[in-house]
Amino acid sequence: MKRCADGSVVEFGRGRFDDWCVYVRRPGGERRAPRDVDYFSELKQLHAQHPGLHDDFITVFMATGKAIDPVVSERISELAGSYPAPLRTDLEVLLATLYAAMIAEENRAHAPLGKRIKRLGVHQVLVEGMPVEEAANFSRGKPWRELEQICVARGF
């Protein structure tokens, strides 16, 4: 799906439920499937140093659909390239992972909220200050209509 400047690859593969599991393979490393808590934690840490990261996430969110778009992939590289050198690689991989996770949500069966479920988690962590673990598990077991109301109340 996306090869990052450092050689990391963010891609889809078979997971426990479907073919929309997101995997990240770092150069010389093993392929792993990050969880919401993983990328929310990284996002929170990087956002503390660079508050503009939330706006960059929204840029990617707004452009996300059901299919991989090379223009969005390129935009992720451009956004990451606007940050100081030590962060560029981590940001590119992070934004690419979030992008892939949102595409997966858009394509997942029985997921009526689609990508908005990821936006809710990011909003809860970065805007509301909710603990990462709580935000990562917030939607579990909740009816989608309740989550829909929560998203609408926050403007998305």
N, C-alpha and C positions, 0 to 999 in steps of 0.2 A: 504494500500500500504506500508506504513512505520510507524512503531512505534518507536519513538525516546526514548533515555535514560531517559528523564524526564517524559515520559508517553504521550507526545504529539503525535498526529496521523496526518499524511499527507495522504490524500486519494482522490480518484476520486468520483464524484457524478453527478447527473443530474444538468445541468445549464440551461441557457435560450435557448441555441442552440443545445446542444448535451450532451452526457454522460461523457465528458472529462473535466468538471469543477473541478479545484483543490480546496480542502477544507483543512483547518488546524483546528484541535480541540486541544486546550491546556487542560491540566488536570483541571477539575472543571470549564472549560470555555465553551463558546458556539462554535459551528462550524461556521467558516467564510471562505469566498473565498477571499484571498488576491489578490490585483490588481498588475499590473506591477509596478506602482508607489510605492506601499508598499514594495515589496522586493527589488526593485532597490535602494530605500532610505536606507533600512537596510544594503544592500550590500555596498553602498558608505560609510556609517558611519563606518562599521566594517573594510573595506578596508583601510581607513585612518589610522587605528591603526595597521593593519596587511596586508601589501601589497601582501603577498603570497596568499591571498585569491583569487586573480584573477587566479593564476595558478591552484588552487584547483577547481575553477569553470570550467576551461578548461579541467581538468581531467574528471570531471563529464560529461561535454558536449561531449567529444570524445567517452565516453562509452555509451551514450544514444542512444537507438533505439526506436522501436515502442512498445515494451513490457517492463514491469517491470522486472528487472534483480536483483535477490537477491544478486549477487556478487557486483553490483554497490551500492545497498543499504548498504551493509556491508562496502564498501569502503568509503561511505559518513560518516559513523560512525567513521571509522579510521581517516579520514581527520580531522573531528571535534575534535577528541580526541587528536590531536597533538597541539591544541591551549590551552592557559591558561584556567584554570578551570572556571572562570566566563563567558567565551565566548562559551564554548563547546556546551551547550544546544542551544543557539541562532543560532550558526553556523550549527549545525546538522539539525535543523528545516528549516533554510534558504536554505541550499544546497538540502535538500529533497524536499522542495517546488519548487525550480528551476528545479530539476530533473523531478518532476511530470509535471511541466509546459512545459518542453521540450518534454516529452512523449506525452502530449496532443497535442502539435503542430505537432508532427510527425503523429498523428492519425486524426487530424482535416481535414474534407473535404474541398477542395478548399483552401488549405494552401501549395502552392508549395515550399515555402522556409523551411517548417518544423521547426526544432529546431533552425535553423540559425537566425530566427527572434529574439529569446531570446538572442542569442550570440551577435547580432548587438546591442541590447539595453544595454547589460552589457558592451560591448566594448565602446559604446558611453559614458556611465557614468564613467567607471573606467579608460579608456585609453585616451579618447578625452576630458573628463571633461565637457561633455554636462550636463546641468541641468536635474535632474531626471524627472521632469514633461515633458520636451521636448522629452527626450529619450523614455519615456513610450508611448508617442503619435506620435512619429516620423513616423511610418509606416502607420498610419491611412490614408486611401484614396489614398495612393500611389500605382501605378501599380506594380505588383510583379516583372516584368522584370526590372524596375528601382531599386527596392530593391535588386534584384539579382546582378545587377552591383555594387551596393554599397558594398554588402557583398564580392564579388569577389575582388574588389579593396582593401579590408582590409585583404584579404588572407583566407577567409572562405566561 
